[in-house]
Amino acid sequence: MAVTRSSETHAKLIERIPKVTGQGLHEWFTAIDKGPGLLKLSDRSNWLADEYDLPQWYADAIVTEYDRRRRDRSIPAPRPGGH
């Protein structure tokens, strides 16, 4: 089950992922995209941890960051003139 962490703790985990895992976030996001298409955050996090032998807290942070960035991409960019 995914655990809610403070923004500061999450940021520190995200910052350390490349050094600890040897892969950058973009590589982990690609792995998630190519994965089994699980919908629940906890299912995707558990799959990532199991599939790549990651500590659960890093898998949770990767999936949470993936969702945050994906959600941000879905917000339409402001149009000129504020419309």
Secondary structure, DSSP 8 states (H G I E B T S, - for coil): ------HHHHHHHHHHHHHHHSS-HHHHHHHHHHS----SHHHHHHHHHHHHT--HHHHHHHHHHHHHHHHHHTS----GGG-
